[in-house]
Amino acid sequence: MMTGSGSPAVAGGPARHIPVLAHRAMAWLVVHPGGLYVDATFGAGGYSRAILATAGTRVLAVDRDRSAIAQGAALAETARGSLALVEERFSHLESILQRHGILTVDGIVFDLGVSSMQLDEAARGFSFRLEGPLDMRMGGNGPSAADVVARASERDLAAILAVLGEDPKARGIARAIVTARDRRPIVTTRALADIVAQVVRMRPGAIHPATRTFQALRIFVNDELGELARGLLAAERVLKPAGRLVVVAFHSLEDRIVKNFLAERSRPQAPSRHRPQVAAAPATFRVLTRRPETADSAETGANPRARSARLRAAERTDAAPRSTIAAALLPALPALAEIMRKNA
Ligand SMILES: C[S@@+](CC[C@H](N)C(=O)[O-])C[C@H]1O[C@@H](n2cnc3c(N)ncnc32)[C@H](O)[C@@H]1O
């Protein structure tokens, strides 16, 4: 499937999602002919297209969203063997590559979060602006946002909204959800948005009151922070020496995980207290962006979604990968499986 034949010109083409910071991401990836790259978040394929625009490159693209992979079929056909599409979570990157007979790659790019297609499709339940089922799952399986809203305790709901939505009104919203669900199940986006709007007053010029609640539930339902932490670990294992890692994040918690991971991995690992005789492990990454790159005014003017984008890039060293990720990278949160089990 992934032959190295010269890539046809596949740049351009229709895509509803406007790729953010794509030029900067390509510059940091240092896309070169003959290189093999992972696009960990295929979406509408904007990044994959940009990589394939360099002749002789190959891309393995991953997305957990079945419809994103299905819509990429036309691009894969145009790319004539240079693009493999895989419906999977990027936390499984190592096993995905193994299944394709690939041990290492030249670069990996993550463009995190949701795509415009996901937000714009009412039936997916991501948007409080569109009436639809309260779903929010990027992949088709696992508990939905409605399940979490129905089953989580008031305390767990408040923790989810406070941590992942950074919402100062988290406790009041959690209380209102629990009161409302005792009257009738909350199964639609509008129903939830209306409950939040009763707690948080709409102020002119401010974001919609339900923005933070929807963002928190989406991140929780899809375990986006856990996925990111495991995805970074996988990237460390499969990047070649001098291979490039590029991450575009849209949420401060995601960006903090990337920043802290790279800070930790770019320092030698101190010997453990229990085995002081073992030499310090060398750094596995060299950070290339001292500060995160952001979109310029031309890009944010054309695409408001670019405003919150933060790009970080790093280069893999030749040191052996470390096996663990500091638990402190992830915020303390209730476990989704536990919520489903406890209140089943
Ligand atoms: C912001 S969009 C990517 C847009 C893409 N770069 C483009 O130019 O069209 C993010 C995509 O990543 C996917 N995604 C998010 N988390 C994922 C994960 N853990 N594993 C695989 N795909 C994921 C989403 O389904 C979505 O399609």
The ligand as an SDF file (V2000), in Angstrom:
LIG
                    3D

 27 29  0  0  0  0  0  0  0  0999 V2000
   -8.0010   19.6000   13.9990 C   0  0  0  0  0  0  0  0  0  0  0  0
   -8.4780   18.1870   13.1370 S   0  0  0  0  0  0  0  0  0  0  0  0
   -7.1150   17.8850   12.0740 C   0  0  0  0  0  0  0  0  0  0  0  0
   -7.2040   18.6670   10.8140 C   0  0  0  0  0  0  0  0  0  0  0  0
   -6.1630   18.3110    9.7830 C   0  0  0  0  0  0  0  0  0  0  0  0
   -4.8160   18.6550   10.1760 N   0  0  0  0  0  0  0  0  0  0  0  0
   -6.4680   18.9880    8.4790 C   0  0  0  0  0  0  0  0  0  0  0  0
   -5.6600   19.7990    8.0080 O   0  0  0  0  0  0  0  0  0  0  0  0
   -7.5450   18.7280    7.9140 O   0  0  0  0  0  0  0  0  0  0  0  0
   -8.2450   16.9410   14.3360 C   0  0  0  0  0  0  0  0  0  0  0  0
   -8.5790   15.5470   13.8800 C   0  0  0  0  0  0  0  0  0  0  0  0
   -7.9150   14.6570   14.7830 O   0  0  0  0  0  0  0  0  0  0  0  0
   -8.7420   13.5820   15.0730 C   0  0  0  0  0  0  0  0  0  0  0  0
   -8.3400   13.0880   16.3820 N   0  0  0  0  0  0  0  0  0  0  0  0
   -8.4160   13.7310   17.5600 C   0  0  0  0  0  0  0  0  0  0  0  0
   -7.9260   12.9590   18.5430 N   0  0  0  0  0  0  0  0  0  0  0  0
   -7.5030   11.8110   17.9650 C   0  0  0  0  0  0  0  0  0  0  0  0
   -6.8800   10.6270   18.4560 C   0  0  0  0  0  0  0  0  0  0  0  0
   -6.6150   10.4690   19.7500 N   0  0  0  0  0  0  0  0  0  0  0  0
   -6.5600    9.6630   17.5730 N   0  0  0  0  0  0  0  0  0  0  0  0
   -6.8220    9.8350   16.2430 C   0  0  0  0  0  0  0  0  0  0  0  0
   -7.4370   10.9090   15.7320 N   0  0  0  0  0  0  0  0  0  0  0  0
   -7.7560   11.8960   16.5750 C   0  0  0  0  0  0  0  0  0  0  0  0
  -10.1460   14.1460   15.0420 C   0  0  0  0  0  0  0  0  0  0  0  0
  -11.0840   13.1340   14.7720 O   0  0  0  0  0  0  0  0  0  0  0  0
  -10.0470   15.1780   13.9250 C   0  0  0  0  0  0  0  0  0  0  0  0
  -10.4520   14.6260   12.7060 O   0  0  0  0  0  0  0  0  0  0  0  0
  1  2  1  0
  2  3  1  0
  2 10  1  0
  3  4  1  0
  4  5  1  0
  5  6  1  0
  5  7  1  0
  7  8  2  0
  7  9  1  0
 10 11  1  0
 11 12  1  0
 11 26  1  0
 12 13  1  0
 13 14  1  0
 13 24  1  0
 14 15  1  0
 14 23  1  0
 15 16  2  0
 16 17  1  0
 17 18  1  0
 17 23  2  0
 18 19  1  0
 18 20  2  0
 20 21  1  0
 21 22  2  0
 22 23  1  0
 24 25  1  0
 24 26  1  0
 26 27  1  0
M  CHG  2   2   1   9  -1
M  END
$$$$
